[in-house]
Amino acid sequence: MSAEPACPGCGAVAETEIGRAGVCHLWRCGCGLVFADRATWRDPYAGSDYYDPAHQPEQSYPLRITATERDRIGTVRRFLTNGRLLDFGGGIGKTALAAHAAGFSAVVLEDSHKAVVEGRAHHPEIEWLEGREMPHSIADGSLDVVTMFHVLEHLPEPGEVLRQIGRKLRAGGLLVIEVPNWGSHVRRLRGLRWEFVLDHHLNHFTAGSMKPLVEQAGFERCAVEYRRTFSINEAQPWKEPMKRLLCALGFGDILRCAFRKTAA
Protein backbone atom coordinates (compact mmCIF):
# COMPACT_ATOMS: atom_id res chain seq x y z
CA MET A 1 0.00 0.00 0.00
CA SER A 2 1.30 3.46 -0.89
CA ALA A 3 2.40 5.84 1.84
CA GLU A 4 0.05 8.77 2.30
CA PRO A 5 1.53 11.82 0.51
CA ALA A 6 1.58 15.37 1.85
CA CYS A 7 -1.09 17.77 0.59
CA PRO A 8 0.33 20.48 -1.72
CA GLY A 9 -2.26 22.87 -0.31
CA CYS A 10 -1.97 22.70 3.48
CA GLY A 11 0.95 20.30 3.95
CA ALA A 12 -1.03 17.77 5.99
CA VAL A 13 -0.87 14.05 5.28
CA ALA A 14 -3.64 12.96 2.91
CA GLU A 15 -6.60 11.25 4.57
CA THR A 16 -8.23 9.27 1.77
CA GLU A 17 -7.00 7.40 -1.28
CA ILE A 18 -9.33 8.16 -4.20
CA GLY A 19 -7.83 5.81 -6.78
CA ARG A 20 -5.73 5.76 -9.93
CA ALA A 21 -6.55 7.43 -13.21
CA GLY A 22 -3.87 7.08 -15.86
CA VAL A 23 -0.59 8.44 -14.46
CA CYS A 24 -2.37 10.10 -11.52
CA HIS A 25 -2.68 8.44 -8.12
CA LEU A 26 -5.32 10.62 -6.48
CA TRP A 27 -5.73 11.40 -2.78
CA ARG A 28 -8.01 13.66 -0.72
CA CYS A 29 -6.76 15.81 2.14
CA GLY A 30 -8.78 16.87 5.15
CA CYS A 31 -8.74 20.42 3.74
CA GLY A 32 -10.80 19.10 0.82
CA LEU A 33 -8.15 19.29 -1.88
CA VAL A 34 -7.91 16.26 -4.18
CA PHE A 35 -4.45 15.86 -5.68
CA ALA A 36 -2.12 13.51 -7.49
CA ASP A 37 0.76 11.96 -5.56
CA ARG A 38 3.80 13.87 -6.82
CA ALA A 39 6.13 10.95 -6.03
CA THR A 40 4.51 8.70 -8.64
CA TRP A 41 3.22 11.24 -11.20
CA ARG A 42 5.13 11.77 -14.46
CA ASP A 43 4.50 14.82 -16.64
CA PRO A 44 3.00 13.56 -19.94
CA TYR A 45 4.29 16.68 -21.74
CA ALA A 46 7.86 16.57 -20.39
CA GLY A 47 10.31 17.23 -23.19
CA SER A 48 7.66 18.44 -25.64
CA ASP A 49 5.78 21.64 -26.42
CA TYR A 50 2.11 21.62 -25.35
CA TYR A 51 1.11 23.45 -28.55
CA ASP A 52 3.01 21.11 -30.84
CA PRO A 53 0.58 19.79 -33.50
CA ALA A 54 1.07 16.34 -31.99
CA HIS A 55 -0.86 17.56 -28.92
CA GLN A 56 -3.01 20.50 -30.04
CA PRO A 57 -4.57 21.51 -33.37
CA GLU A 58 -2.82 24.23 -35.35
CA GLN A 59 -4.18 27.75 -34.84
CA SER A 60 -5.17 30.18 -37.55
CA TYR A 61 -3.85 33.72 -37.17
CA PRO A 62 -4.83 36.43 -36.52
CA LEU A 63 -6.77 35.04 -33.57
CA ARG A 64 -10.47 35.69 -33.17
CA ILE A 65 -11.87 36.64 -29.77
CA THR A 66 -14.86 34.45 -28.91
CA ALA A 67 -17.68 34.61 -26.36
CA THR A 68 -15.61 32.45 -23.99
CA GLU A 69 -12.86 35.07 -23.72
CA ARG A 70 -15.35 37.93 -23.45
CA ASP A 71 -17.11 36.07 -20.64
CA ARG A 72 -13.83 35.67 -18.75
CA ILE A 73 -12.89 39.32 -19.07
CA GLY A 74 -16.46 40.19 -18.08
CA THR A 75 -15.69 38.70 -14.66
CA VAL A 76 -12.57 40.87 -14.39
CA ARG A 77 -14.56 43.97 -15.35
CA ARG A 78 -16.93 43.42 -12.44
CA PHE A 79 -14.06 44.69 -10.27
CA LEU A 80 -11.60 46.60 -12.50
CA THR A 81 -12.03 48.19 -15.92
CA ASN A 82 -8.42 49.06 -16.76
CA GLY A 83 -4.83 48.53 -15.68
CA ARG A 84 -2.04 46.06 -16.36
CA LEU A 85 -3.32 42.50 -16.67
CA LEU A 86 -1.14 39.39 -16.84
CA ASP A 87 -2.65 36.14 -18.06
CA PHE A 88 -0.59 33.45 -16.32
CA GLY A 89 -0.33 30.35 -18.53
CA GLY A 90 -2.08 32.39 -21.22
CA GLY A 91 -1.64 29.86 -24.02
CA ILE A 92 -2.04 31.28 -27.51
CA GLY A 93 -3.30 34.57 -26.07
CA LYS A 94 -7.03 34.76 -26.79
CA THR A 95 -7.94 35.86 -23.26
CA ALA A 96 -5.21 38.51 -23.28
CA LEU A 97 -6.53 39.77 -26.62
CA ALA A 98 -9.99 40.11 -25.09
CA ALA A 99 -8.44 42.02 -22.19
CA HIS A 100 -6.62 44.33 -24.61
CA ALA A 101 -9.84 44.95 -26.54
CA ALA A 102 -11.56 45.82 -23.24
CA GLY A 103 -8.97 48.49 -22.43
CA PHE A 104 -6.35 46.63 -20.37
CA SER A 105 -2.61 46.60 -20.97
CA ALA A 106 -2.27 42.84 -21.50
CA VAL A 107 0.67 40.51 -20.89
CA VAL A 108 0.84 36.76 -21.60
CA LEU A 109 3.12 34.50 -19.56
CA GLU A 110 3.32 31.11 -21.27
CA ASP A 111 5.85 28.27 -21.22
CA SER A 112 5.09 27.07 -24.75
CA HIS A 113 7.85 28.43 -26.98
CA LYS A 114 5.69 27.85 -30.07
CA ALA A 115 2.76 29.85 -28.65
CA VAL A 116 4.99 32.76 -27.64
CA VAL A 117 6.88 32.94 -30.95
CA GLU A 118 3.68 32.88 -33.01
CA GLY A 119 1.96 35.29 -30.64
CA ARG A 120 4.74 37.85 -30.94
CA ALA A 121 4.68 37.55 -34.73
CA HIS A 122 0.92 37.93 -35.16
CA HIS A 123 -0.22 39.96 -32.12
CA PRO A 124 2.42 42.51 -31.12
CA GLU A 125 -0.26 44.55 -29.33
CA ILE A 126 0.18 42.02 -26.50
CA GLU A 127 3.34 41.70 -24.42
CA TRP A 128 4.63 38.12 -24.55
CA LEU A 129 6.80 36.49 -21.86
CA GLU A 130 8.07 32.91 -22.07
CA GLY A 131 8.32 30.89 -18.85
CA ARG A 132 6.38 29.05 -16.17
CA GLU A 133 7.30 31.25 -13.21
CA MET A 134 6.82 34.96 -12.56
CA PRO A 135 9.84 36.66 -14.21
CA HIS A 136 12.08 39.07 -12.32
CA SER A 137 11.47 41.60 -15.10
CA ILE A 138 8.02 42.25 -13.64
CA ALA A 139 8.42 44.61 -10.71
CA ASP A 140 6.80 43.77 -7.40
CA GLY A 141 3.44 45.47 -7.02
CA SER A 142 3.30 46.47 -10.70
CA LEU A 143 0.29 44.37 -11.81
CA ASP A 144 -3.36 45.26 -11.35
CA VAL A 145 -4.83 41.91 -12.44
CA VAL A 146 -3.57 38.35 -12.80
CA THR A 147 -5.77 35.74 -14.45
CA MET A 148 -5.26 31.96 -14.38
CA PHE A 149 -7.73 30.19 -16.64
CA HIS A 150 -7.28 26.41 -16.34
CA VAL A 151 -3.74 26.66 -14.99
CA LEU A 152 -3.86 26.01 -11.23
CA GLU A 153 -4.91 22.39 -11.72
CA HIS A 154 -1.65 21.75 -13.65
CA LEU A 155 0.87 23.13 -11.14
CA PRO A 156 3.02 20.84 -8.98
CA GLU A 157 3.46 23.63 -6.40
CA PRO A 158 0.32 25.79 -6.58
CA GLY A 159 0.95 27.56 -3.29
CA GLU A 160 4.41 28.78 -4.32
CA VAL A 161 3.08 30.12 -7.63
CA LEU A 162 0.29 31.97 -5.83
CA ARG A 163 2.84 33.57 -3.49
CA GLN A 164 4.85 34.70 -6.52
CA ILE A 165 1.71 36.25 -7.98
CA GLY A 166 0.94 37.94 -4.68
CA ARG A 167 4.32 39.71 -4.75
CA LYS A 168 3.74 41.06 -8.26
CA LEU A 169 0.19 42.32 -7.67
CA ARG A 170 -0.40 45.67 -6.05
CA ALA A 171 -2.35 45.87 -2.80
CA GLY A 172 -6.02 45.55 -3.72
CA GLY A 173 -5.12 43.92 -7.03
CA LEU A 174 -7.33 41.23 -8.53
CA LEU A 175 -6.66 37.51 -9.06
CA VAL A 176 -9.16 35.49 -11.13
CA ILE A 177 -8.83 31.70 -11.19
CA GLU A 178 -10.83 29.22 -13.27
CA VAL A 179 -10.52 25.45 -12.81
CA PRO A 180 -12.64 22.31 -13.23
CA ASN A 181 -15.09 22.00 -10.32
CA TRP A 182 -14.51 18.78 -8.37
CA GLY A 183 -17.70 19.51 -6.42
CA SER A 184 -19.93 19.31 -9.50
CA HIS A 185 -22.78 16.80 -9.37
CA VAL A 186 -21.60 15.60 -12.78
CA ARG A 187 -18.23 14.68 -11.27
CA ARG A 188 -19.97 12.93 -8.35
CA LEU A 189 -22.00 10.86 -10.79
CA ARG A 190 -19.08 9.97 -13.06
CA GLY A 191 -16.34 9.55 -10.44
CA LEU A 192 -12.91 9.07 -12.01
CA ARG A 193 -14.55 8.83 -15.46
CA TRP A 194 -15.30 12.58 -15.28
CA GLU A 195 -13.91 14.36 -18.34
CA PHE A 196 -11.58 16.59 -16.30
CA VAL A 197 -9.77 13.73 -14.57
CA LEU A 198 -6.79 13.96 -16.90
CA ASP A 199 -3.16 12.86 -16.75
CA HIS A 200 -1.96 16.49 -16.61
CA HIS A 201 -4.42 17.63 -13.91
CA LEU A 202 -2.56 17.40 -10.61
CA ASN A 203 -4.99 19.33 -8.41
CA HIS A 204 -8.78 19.16 -8.21
CA PHE A 205 -10.59 22.00 -6.48
CA THR A 206 -13.93 22.92 -5.03
CA ALA A 207 -14.72 26.48 -4.00
CA GLY A 208 -14.10 25.40 -0.40
CA SER A 209 -10.73 23.72 -0.97
CA MET A 210 -9.40 26.55 -3.16
CA LYS A 211 -10.19 29.30 -0.65
CA PRO A 212 -7.62 28.51 2.10
CA LEU A 213 -4.83 27.83 -0.42
CA VAL A 214 -5.26 31.25 -2.03
CA GLU A 215 -5.83 33.03 1.28
CA GLN A 216 -2.49 31.69 2.55
CA ALA A 217 -0.85 33.59 -0.32
CA GLY A 218 -2.35 36.89 0.88
CA PHE A 219 -5.74 37.09 -0.83
CA GLU A 220 -9.38 37.28 0.19
CA ARG A 221 -12.17 35.86 -1.93
CA CYS A 222 -14.72 38.27 -3.35
CA ALA A 223 -16.71 36.19 -5.87
CA VAL A 224 -17.57 32.61 -6.84
CA GLU A 225 -19.10 31.75 -10.23
CA TYR A 226 -19.88 28.53 -12.06
CA ARG A 227 -20.02 27.69 -15.75
CA ARG A 228 -21.54 24.57 -17.26
CA THR A 229 -18.78 23.85 -19.76
CA PHE A 230 -15.19 24.82 -20.53
CA SER A 231 -16.35 27.09 -23.39
CA ILE A 232 -19.40 29.22 -24.00
CA ASN A 233 -21.65 27.58 -26.60
CA GLU A 234 -21.22 29.91 -29.56
CA ALA A 235 -23.30 28.01 -32.11
CA GLN A 236 -26.42 27.66 -29.96
CA PRO A 237 -26.66 30.65 -27.59
CA TRP A 238 -30.25 29.73 -26.67
CA LYS A 239 -28.78 26.99 -24.48
CA GLU A 240 -27.07 29.47 -22.15
CA PRO A 241 -30.11 30.08 -19.86
CA MET A 242 -30.44 26.30 -19.47
CA LYS A 243 -26.76 26.06 -18.55
CA ARG A 244 -27.14 28.81 -15.94
CA LEU A 245 -30.01 26.90 -14.38
CA LEU A 246 -27.96 23.70 -14.26
CA CYS A 247 -25.13 25.61 -12.58
CA ALA A 248 -27.55 26.94 -9.95
CA LEU A 249 -28.60 23.33 -9.29
CA GLY A 250 -24.98 22.22 -8.74
CA PHE A 251 -24.15 20.88 -12.21
CA GLY A 252 -21.52 23.49 -13.03
CA ASP A 253 -18.37 21.67 -14.14
CA ILE A 254 -16.30 24.86 -14.18
CA LEU A 255 -15.45 26.95 -11.11
CA ARG A 256 -14.35 30.59 -11.37
CA CYS A 257 -13.28 32.57 -8.30
CA ALA A 258 -12.10 36.17 -7.90
CA PHE A 259 -9.77 37.26 -5.09
CA ARG A 260 -8.42 40.60 -3.88
CA LYS A 261 -4.87 40.94 -2.64
CA THR A 262 -4.97 42.13 0.95
CA ALA A 263 -2.70 44.99 1.99
CA ALA A 264 0.88 43.90 2.76
C-alpha positions as CSV (number, residue, x, y, z in Angstrom):
1,M,0.0,0.0,0.0
2,S,1.3,3.5,-0.9
3,A,2.4,5.8,1.8
4,E,0.0,8.8,2.3
5,P,1.5,11.8,0.5
6,A,1.6,15.4,1.9
7,C,-1.1,17.8,0.6
8,P,0.3,20.5,-1.7
9,G,-2.3,22.9,-0.3
10,C,-2.0,22.7,3.5
11,G,0.9,20.3,4.0
12,A,-1.0,17.8,6.0
13,V,-0.9,14.0,5.3
14,A,-3.6,13.0,2.9
15,E,-6.6,11.3,4.6
16,T,-8.2,9.3,1.8
17,E,-7.0,7.4,-1.3
18,I,-9.3,8.2,-4.2
19,G,-7.8,5.8,-6.8
20,R,-5.7,5.8,-9.9
21,A,-6.6,7.4,-13.2
22,G,-3.9,7.1,-15.9
23,V,-0.6,8.4,-14.5
24,C,-2.4,10.1,-11.5
25,H,-2.7,8.4,-8.1
26,L,-5.3,10.6,-6.5
27,W,-5.7,11.4,-2.8
28,R,-8.0,13.7,-0.7
29,C,-6.8,15.8,2.1
30,G,-8.8,16.9,5.1
31,C,-8.7,20.4,3.7
32,G,-10.8,19.1,0.8
33,L,-8.2,19.3,-1.9
34,V,-7.9,16.3,-4.2
35,F,-4.5,15.9,-5.7
36,A,-2.1,13.5,-7.5
37,D,0.8,12.0,-5.6
38,R,3.8,13.9,-6.8
39,A,6.1,10.9,-6.0
40,T,4.5,8.7,-8.6
41,W,3.2,11.2,-11.2
42,R,5.1,11.8,-14.5
43,D,4.5,14.8,-16.6
44,P,3.0,13.6,-19.9
45,Y,4.3,16.7,-21.7
46,A,7.9,16.6,-20.4
47,G,10.3,17.2,-23.2
48,S,7.7,18.4,-25.6
49,D,5.8,21.6,-26.4
50,Y,2.1,21.6,-25.3
51,Y,1.1,23.5,-28.6
52,D,3.0,21.1,-30.8
53,P,0.6,19.8,-33.5
54,A,1.1,16.3,-32.0
55,H,-0.9,17.6,-28.9
56,Q,-3.0,20.5,-30.0
57,P,-4.6,21.5,-33.4
58,E,-2.8,24.2,-35.4
59,Q,-4.2,27.7,-34.8
60,S,-5.2,30.2,-37.6
61,Y,-3.8,33.7,-37.2
62,P,-4.8,36.4,-36.5
63,L,-6.8,35.0,-33.6
64,R,-10.5,35.7,-33.2
65,I,-11.9,36.6,-29.8
66,T,-14.9,34.5,-28.9
67,A,-17.7,34.6,-26.4
68,T,-15.6,32.5,-24.0
69,E,-12.9,35.1,-23.7
70,R,-15.3,37.9,-23.4
71,D,-17.1,36.1,-20.6
72,R,-13.8,35.7,-18.7
73,I,-12.9,39.3,-19.1
74,G,-16.5,40.2,-18.1
75,T,-15.7,38.7,-14.7
76,V,-12.6,40.9,-14.4
77,R,-14.6,44.0,-15.3
78,R,-16.9,43.4,-12.4
79,F,-14.1,44.7,-10.3
80,L,-11.6,46.6,-12.5
81,T,-12.0,48.2,-15.9
82,N,-8.4,49.1,-16.8
83,G,-4.8,48.5,-15.7
84,R,-2.0,46.1,-16.4
85,L,-3.3,42.5,-16.7
86,L,-1.1,39.4,-16.8
87,D,-2.6,36.1,-18.1
88,F,-0.6,33.5,-16.3
89,G,-0.3,30.4,-18.5
90,G,-2.1,32.4,-21.2
91,G,-1.6,29.9,-24.0
92,I,-2.0,31.3,-27.5
93,G,-3.3,34.6,-26.1
94,K,-7.0,34.8,-26.8
95,T,-7.9,35.9,-23.3
96,A,-5.2,38.5,-23.3
97,L,-6.5,39.8,-26.6
98,A,-10.0,40.1,-25.1
99,A,-8.4,42.0,-22.2
100,H,-6.6,44.3,-24.6
101,A,-9.8,45.0,-26.5
102,A,-11.6,45.8,-23.2
103,G,-9.0,48.5,-22.4
104,F,-6.3,46.6,-20.4
105,S,-2.6,46.6,-21.0
106,A,-2.3,42.8,-21.5
107,V,0.7,40.5,-20.9
108,V,0.8,36.8,-21.6
109,L,3.1,34.5,-19.6
110,E,3.3,31.1,-21.3
111,D,5.9,28.3,-21.2
112,S,5.1,27.1,-24.8
113,H,7.8,28.4,-27.0
114,K,5.7,27.9,-30.1
115,A,2.8,29.8,-28.7
116,V,5.0,32.8,-27.6
117,V,6.9,32.9,-31.0
118,E,3.7,32.9,-33.0
119,G,2.0,35.3,-30.6
120,R,4.7,37.8,-30.9
121,A,4.7,37.6,-34.7
122,H,0.9,37.9,-35.2
123,H,-0.2,40.0,-32.1
124,P,2.4,42.5,-31.1
125,E,-0.3,44.5,-29.3
126,I,0.2,42.0,-26.5
127,E,3.3,41.7,-24.4
128,W,4.6,38.1,-24.6
129,L,6.8,36.5,-21.9
130,E,8.1,32.9,-22.1
131,G,8.3,30.9,-18.9
132,R,6.4,29.0,-16.2
133,E,7.3,31.3,-13.2
134,M,6.8,35.0,-12.6
135,P,9.8,36.7,-14.2
136,H,12.1,39.1,-12.3
137,S,11.5,41.6,-15.1
138,I,8.0,42.3,-13.6
139,A,8.4,44.6,-10.7
140,D,6.8,43.8,-7.4
141,G,3.4,45.5,-7.0
142,S,3.3,46.5,-10.7
143,L,0.3,44.4,-11.8
144,D,-3.4,45.3,-11.4
145,V,-4.8,41.9,-12.4
146,V,-3.6,38.3,-12.8
147,T,-5.8,35.7,-14.5
148,M,-5.3,32.0,-14.4
149,F,-7.7,30.2,-16.6
150,H,-7.3,26.4,-16.3
151,V,-3.7,26.7,-15.0
152,L,-3.9,26.0,-11.2
153,E,-4.9,22.4,-11.7
154,H,-1.7,21.8,-13.7
155,L,0.9,23.1,-11.1
156,P,3.0,20.8,-9.0
157,E,3.5,23.6,-6.4
158,P,0.3,25.8,-6.6
159,G,1.0,27.6,-3.3
160,E,4.4,28.8,-4.3
161,V,3.1,30.1,-7.6
162,L,0.3,32.0,-5.8
163,R,2.8,33.6,-3.5
164,Q,4.9,34.7,-6.5
165,I,1.7,36.2,-8.0
166,G,0.9,37.9,-4.7
167,R,4.3,39.7,-4.8
168,K,3.7,41.1,-8.3
169,L,0.2,42.3,-7.7
170,R,-0.4,45.7,-6.0
171,A,-2.3,45.9,-2.8
172,G,-6.0,45.6,-3.7
173,G,-5.1,43.9,-7.0
174,L,-7.3,41.2,-8.5
175,L,-6.7,37.5,-9.1
176,V,-9.2,35.5,-11.1
177,I,-8.8,31.7,-11.2
178,E,-10.8,29.2,-13.3
179,V,-10.5,25.5,-12.8
180,P,-12.6,22.3,-13.2
181,N,-15.1,22.0,-10.3
182,W,-14.5,18.8,-8.4
183,G,-17.7,19.5,-6.4
184,S,-19.9,19.3,-9.5
185,H,-22.8,16.8,-9.4
186,V,-21.6,15.6,-12.8
187,R,-18.2,14.7,-11.3
188,R,-20.0,12.9,-8.4
189,L,-22.0,10.9,-10.8
190,R,-19.1,10.0,-13.1
191,G,-16.3,9.5,-10.4
192,L,-12.9,9.1,-12.0
193,R,-14.5,8.8,-15.5
194,W,-15.3,12.6,-15.3
195,E,-13.9,14.4,-18.3
196,F,-11.6,16.6,-16.3
197,V,-9.8,13.7,-14.6
198,L,-6.8,14.0,-16.9
199,D,-3.2,12.9,-16.7
200,H,-2.0,16.5,-16.6
201,H,-4.4,17.6,-13.9
202,L,-2.6,17.4,-10.6
203,N,-5.0,19.3,-8.4
204,H,-8.8,19.2,-8.2
205,F,-10.6,22.0,-6.5
206,T,-13.9,22.9,-5.0
207,A,-14.7,26.5,-4.0
208,G,-14.1,25.4,-0.4
209,S,-10.7,23.7,-1.0
210,M,-9.4,26.5,-3.2
211,K,-10.2,29.3,-0.7
212,P,-7.6,28.5,2.1
213,L,-4.8,27.8,-0.4
214,V,-5.3,31.3,-2.0
215,E,-5.8,33.0,1.3
216,Q,-2.5,31.7,2.6
217,A,-0.8,33.6,-0.3
218,G,-2.4,36.9,0.9
219,F,-5.7,37.1,-0.8
220,E,-9.4,37.3,0.2
221,R,-12.2,35.9,-1.9
222,C,-14.7,38.3,-3.4
223,A,-16.7,36.2,-5.9
224,V,-17.6,32.6,-6.8
225,E,-19.1,31.8,-10.2
226,Y,-19.9,28.5,-12.1
227,R,-20.0,27.7,-15.7
228,R,-21.5,24.6,-17.3
229,T,-18.8,23.9,-19.8
230,F,-15.2,24.8,-20.5
231,S,-16.4,27.1,-23.4
232,I,-19.4,29.2,-24.0
233,N,-21.6,27.6,-26.6
234,E,-21.2,29.9,-29.6
235,A,-23.3,28.0,-32.1
236,Q,-26.4,27.7,-30.0
237,P,-26.7,30.6,-27.6
238,W,-30.3,29.7,-26.7
239,K,-28.8,27.0,-24.5
240,E,-27.1,29.5,-22.1
241,P,-30.1,30.1,-19.9
242,M,-30.4,26.3,-19.5
243,K,-26.8,26.1,-18.6
244,R,-27.1,28.8,-15.9
245,L,-30.0,26.9,-14.4
246,L,-28.0,23.7,-14.3
247,C,-25.1,25.6,-12.6
248,A,-27.5,26.9,-10.0
249,L,-28.6,23.3,-9.3
250,G,-25.0,22.2,-8.7
251,F,-24.2,20.9,-12.2
252,G,-21.5,23.5,-13.0
253,D,-18.4,21.7,-14.1
254,I,-16.3,24.9,-14.2
255,L,-15.5,27.0,-11.1
256,R,-14.3,30.6,-11.4
257,C,-13.3,32.6,-8.3
258,A,-12.1,36.2,-7.9
259,F,-9.8,37.3,-5.1
260,R,-8.4,40.6,-3.9
261,K,-4.9,40.9,-2.6
262,T,-5.0,42.1,0.9
263,A,-2.7,45.0,2.0
264,A,0.9,43.9,2.8
